Amino acid sequence: MNRKYYGKVIFELSRPGRTGYHLDSNGCEEHLATLPDNLMRHSPLRLPEVDEPTVVRHYTNMSANNFGVDSGFYPLGSCTMKYNPKINDEMATIPEFANLHPLQPADTVQGALKAYNDLQAMLCEIGGMAEFTLNPYAGAHGELTGLMVIRAYHMSRGDHNRTKVIVPDSAHGTNPASAAVAGLKVVEVKSLPDGTVDIEALRSLLDDTVAAVMMTNPNTVGLFEYSIPEIADMVHAAGALMYYDGANLNPLLGIARPGDMGFDVMHINLHKTFSTPHGGGGPGSGPVGVRAGLEKFLPNPVVVRKKPAEDDYFALDYEIEHRAESLGRISAWLGNFAVELRALAYILSLGKDGLAMAGSLATLNANYVKESLRDLYKVAIDRVCKHEFVFDGLIDKSTGVTTLDVAKRLLDHGYHAPTIYFPLLFHESLMIEPTETESKETLDEFIAVMRDIAREATETPDIVKGAPHDCPVRRPDDTSAALNPVVTYFDL
Ligand SMILES: *Cc1c(COP(=O)(O)O)cnc(C)c1O
């Protein structure tokens, strides 16, 4: 990247009269003359005037201004997949898939419907569920869909008082938000000092007004919740259902299944567990799985094998008997199909053993990094972690160097920053998730840099507090950047 181009918009490179193209007159002036005057432009269009090399350099340098997993290590916690095998992108862009129209008759899109159906079946096997819908567009959308299924279930039994959802204090913010959007009341349950849900506190909250308990396992601190079967028994005895937030499914893949633990409804984030880059907020996919007995509430369209005998014919729900108790549509068609294709390609290429290996390696890598830094960074909760872990900042708090400073200093070393100030359980949360795809060399280099930063924090704290020293944008005011972003160059 050429620093000369840092932060410049192309209008700043413009010089009057400079041009990078030449167009012959093609006779259109005559036709222009026939257009009504009120459709004609009366002042010149404000376009940048630049030569071709300047245009090429501008865009080439701008593309290199972005940090991506293709340019460096990306230990962002709570986001799981960063490296997404390129073959999955290739599968998703096969023209026979990419050019389909959602209104094509089912008999012309049998391959696509089979892909959808195959993925449904694989997710059922992975999650231990009876049926999956792939239609929701994101994790949060899946949560909403799952909670609507749970509501529909209680309503269908005439159990109208169940309006509360119990959510642990360690939960991702989307859990209470989705419950609220579903028209349910959120009740928070505390965690114990070891990071797991306080079962006795949960027991005291259970009664006939509770619709569901939402849990994440491993939870957002990266810790396995050992007591799920016991919790599930308690919750079921109280007539409520168990919802599994599957955003952290990775370390359990091929090893343990939410359905076997006692969960009734779950979502999976395909963009976190099954290979889709999700930087910038999309596209995502949040399939929802349900245990036997709840299938009839799932949204439509539904893809089904029409008759088991006619093995290879797949129908959409408008061709089959309509599910009267379905929620109806929660998305336009069958979800983000290209994301579903990437997930299918990923699962097929890894296979059962490969998936179990991915989760185990992610767990090993996370524990390796945590243990290599524990003498300098404060381990928030001292237990074996799963695919990610949380430090509560540096151990030495006397230097005044914060988690934000450490994250900024990492940028100078060519790393994407970890997730900071989440989860909210700790003041200086620094959440690291290395993933299964990084080599030992990469992890060792990262550990060495983290150790250097801790040493700087003691010896030369101003260097860390002033970081980054080498980025086009250094320390924006996060609140103003979010609330009052400047998105136009001209004052229009
Ligand atoms: C990311 C995440 C979600 C929400 O998923 P989106 O696809 O971003 O809507 C929910 N729960 C947890 C634990 C997550 O990490």
The ligand as a Tripos MOL2 file, in Angstrom:
@<TRIPOS>MOLECULE
LIG
   15    15     1     0     0
SMALL
NO_CHARGES

@<TRIPOS>ATOM
      1 C1        -23.3500  -13.4350   16.4470 C.3       1 LIG1
      2 C2        -24.1790  -13.9550   17.5390 C.ar      1 LIG1
      3 C3        -25.5880  -13.8660   17.4820 C.ar      1 LIG1
      4 C4        -26.3360  -13.1140   16.3970 C.3       1 LIG1
      5 O1        -26.0990  -13.5530   15.1060 O.3       1 LIG1
      6 P1        -26.2520  -12.5610   13.8560 P.3       1 LIG1
      7 O2        -26.1330  -13.4330   12.6710 O.co2     1 LIG1
      8 O3        -25.1580  -11.5520   13.9890 O.co2     1 LIG1
      9 O4        -27.6120  -11.9290   13.9470 O.co2     1 LIG1
     10 C5        -26.3070  -14.4380   18.5110 C.ar      1 LIG1
     11 N1        -25.7060  -15.0340   19.5400 N.ar      1 LIG1
     12 C6        -24.3550  -15.1300   19.6530 C.ar      1 LIG1
     13 C7        -23.7520  -15.8500   20.8260 C.3       1 LIG1
     14 C8        -23.5520  -14.6070   18.6500 C.ar      1 LIG1
     15 O5        -22.2200  -14.6820   18.7490 O.3       1 LIG1
@<TRIPOS>BOND
     1     1     2 1
     2     2     3 ar
     3     2    14 ar
     4     3     4 1
     5     3    10 ar
     6     4     5 1
     7     5     6 1
     8     6     7 2
     9     6     8 1
    10     6     9 1
    11    10    11 ar
    12    11    12 ar
    13    12    13 1
    14    12    14 ar
    15    14    15 1
@<TRIPOS>SUBSTRUCTURE
     1 LIG1         1 GROUP 0 **** ****
